Amino acid sequence: MGQTPAQKAAKAARGQQPKKRPGKAQREAIKRAQAAKKAGGGKPAAKTAAKKAVPLPRGSLRAKYGGTCPACFKDYAQGEVITKVADGWGHPGCAPRQLSAAEREFARNKARIDSGEAFRGQKPSDWRLGASPSSTRPAR
């Protein structure tokens, strides 16, 4: 049974606010929770799904708040998996991949070869183009 305008005004004067009806989205969420409670035995589906979720990769977590990835400048939502990137937190795909020991060694050797460091201890070749080693010119 509804209240008359006079009763609402009297409640407001006493400091009690009239009860507001929840919005459409809230009503639907309440209905889903009640249906899940009846069918699933007590807890809403969202809470049980969160507990059974797949474990996160090491160094990752779920975003407490939405934000922007500093690497790709795209937004991520609250609850999305994020990880540490160069200047903060962002998408796991935007984080630089960790190299294995073999990949690090290969990169180090490649850099030494490209810079010429690997061959500095060797004397330059005195072979002439198109000639055999026996017909080389004398070293100067």
BASENU-788225 format. One record per residue (C-alpha): residue in one letter; x, y, z. Coordinates in steps of 0.02 Angstrom, whole numbers, m for minus. Example, Ala and Ser with C-alpha at 12.3 -4.5 7.8 and 13.67 -1.06 7.14 Angstrom:
BEGIN
SITE type      u      v      w
SITE    A    615   m225    390
SITE    S    684    m53    357
This chain:
BEGIN
SITE type      u      v      w
SITE    M      0      0      0
SITE    G     73    169    m52
SITE    Q     99    320     57
SITE    T      9    483     37
SITE    P    109    640     m2
SITE    A     79    701    176
SITE    Q    153    540    248
SITE    K    305    554    133
SITE    A    331    735    188
SITE    A    318    685    372
SITE    K    449    547    347
SITE    A    565    669    258
SITE    A    545    793    401
SITE    R    597    657    526
SITE    G    754    623    424
SITE    Q    698    462    341
SITE    Q    709    458    153
SITE    P    572    371     57
SITE    K    628    202    m13
SITE    K    678    213   m195
SITE    R    634     75   m316
SITE    P    791     m6   m392
SITE    G    827     27   m576
SITE    K    795    m97   m715
SITE    A    973   m164   m717
SITE    Q    971   m189   m528
SITE    R    802   m277   m534
SITE    E    867   m396   m668
SITE    A   1024   m432   m566
SITE    I    918   m468   m413
SITE    K    807   m586   m514
SITE    R    960   m678   m582
SITE    A   1034   m694   m408
SITE    Q    870   m760   m339
SITE    A    853   m885   m481
SITE    A   1033   m944   m456
SITE    K   1002   m959   m270
SITE    K    851  m1071   m299
SITE    A    938  m1177   m432
SITE    G   1117  m1178   m369
SITE    G   1097  m1198   m183
SITE    G   1131  m1030   m106
SITE    K   1263   m925   m192
SITE    P   1243   m816   m347
SITE    A   1325   m883   m504
SITE    A   1450   m740   m515
SITE    K   1526   m778   m345
SITE    T   1541   m965   m374
SITE    A   1616   m937   m547
SITE    A   1748   m820   m476
SITE    K   1803   m951   m349
SITE    K   1819  m1086   m482
SITE    A   1914   m973   m601
SITE    V   2076  m1032   m680
SITE    P   2230   m973   m584
SITE    L   2314   m818   m653
SITE    P   2488   m822   m732
SITE    R   2632   m777   m618
SITE    G   2651   m589   m597
SITE    S   2473   m554   m654
SITE    L   2319   m499   m559
SITE    R   2142   m441   m590
SITE    A   2119   m253   m607
SITE    K   2038   m176   m455
SITE    Y   1993    m24   m560
SITE    G   1982      8   m746
SITE    G   2128     96   m827
SITE    T   2234    121   m982
SITE    C   2379     12  m1037
SITE    P   2536    121  m1050
SITE    A   2606     14  m1192
SITE    C   2460     13  m1315
SITE    F   2353    154  m1242
SITE    K   2196     46  m1245
SITE    D   2079     36  m1096
SITE    Y   2058   m115   m985
SITE    A   1904   m147   m878
SITE    Q   1888   m184   m693
SITE    G   1919   m369   m662
SITE    E   2022   m395   m820
SITE    V   2189   m485   m803
SITE    I   2335   m362   m804
SITE    T   2523   m376   m776
SITE    K   2671   m261   m748
SITE    V   2729   m174   m907
SITE    A   2862    m41   m938
SITE    D   2779    109   m856
SITE    G   2644     30   m747
SITE    W   2509   m102   m766
SITE    G   2433   m158   m931
SITE    H   2384   m302  m1043
SITE    P   2487   m462  m1026
SITE    G   2514   m462  m1215
SITE    C   2593   m289  m1207
SITE    A   2726   m343  m1080
SITE    P   2897   m384  m1151
SITE    R   2926   m571  m1162
SITE    Q   3059   m643  m1047
SITE    L   3199   m725  m1147
SITE    S   3267   m897  m1104
SITE    A   3451   m920  m1062
SITE    A   3488   m987  m1237
SITE    E   3400   m839  m1319
SITE    R   3498   m716  m1211
SITE    E   3663   m802  m1257
SITE    F   3618   m800  m1442
SITE    A   3575   m614  m1435
SITE    R   3738   m575  m1344
SITE    N   3842   m672  m1472
SITE    K   3750   m592  m1618
SITE    A   3783   m419  m1547
SITE    R   3969   m461  m1528
SITE    I   3980   m521  m1709
SITE    D   3884   m371  m1777
SITE    S   3998   m250  m1685
SITE    G   4155   m340  m1747
SITE    E   4213   m379  m1571
SITE    A   4218   m566  m1601
SITE    F   4349   m550  m1740
SITE    R   4465   m415  m1673
SITE    G   4593   m541  m1613
SITE    Q   4614   m613  m1787
SITE    K   4728   m537  m1918
SITE    P   4644   m478  m2078
SITE    S   4649   m596  m2226
SITE    D   4784   m569  m2357
SITE    W   4698   m672  m2490
SITE    R   4674   m590  m2658
SITE    L   4508   m606  m2745
SITE    G   4515   m755  m2863
SITE    A   4685   m814  m2805
SITE    S   4739   m963  m2702
SITE    P   4823   m947  m2532
SITE    S   4992   m993  m2606
SITE    S   4990   m842  m2721
SITE    T   4955   m711  m2588
SITE    R   5052   m550  m2582
SITE    P   5178   m529  m2447
SITE    A   5113   m445  m2289
SITE    R   5166   m265  m2271
